[in-house]
Amino acid sequence: MQEIVRQLGELFLQAVPTVLIILLFYFILRTIFFKPLLRVMAERDARTVGAQKAAEQAQAAALEKAKQYQDALKQARSQVYAEQEAARKKLLDERSELIKDARSAAMAQVAAAKERIAAEVAAARREIEATVAQLSAEITRRILRTPPRPGSSRREAQ
């Protein structure tokens, strides 16, 4: 058993330089390679997270701007519709006023024409009444005139 312990002791003594070299390699690699690599990875993660947050903020700002734009567009449309409605109402009122004026002018012309026709009828009636006595006397005279002679022409009877 002593032999085994001695062999083990020699094995450990031979392994000490290898362990020291491995430990030295570990510390050298950790300071030269792993620390900068971990620092770069952490920085990359921070930048990635920061970029994602910035992108989310930009997207939220864009959505807010789009909402504001839509609201402004709705407001502008409603204002345009209100202006169009006011213009349409104004045109309808003007047209109604023009129709009313035209109707009253037409009614005035009709009334004037009726008065003129009534005056013409009255004048014609007076003229007829004035000539009725003369016409009736002429008709009576012609009827009472002597009958035509049998050999005379019709023209002589008149």
ABEGO torsion letter per residue (X at the ends): XAAAAAAAAAAAAAAAAAAAAAAAAAAAAAAAAAAAAAAAAAAAAAAAAAAAAAAAAAAAAAAAAAAAAAAAAAAAAAAAAAAAAAAAAAAAAAAAAAAAAAAAAAAAAAAAAAAAAAAAAAAAAAAAAAAAAAAAAAAAAAAABBBBBAABBAAAAX
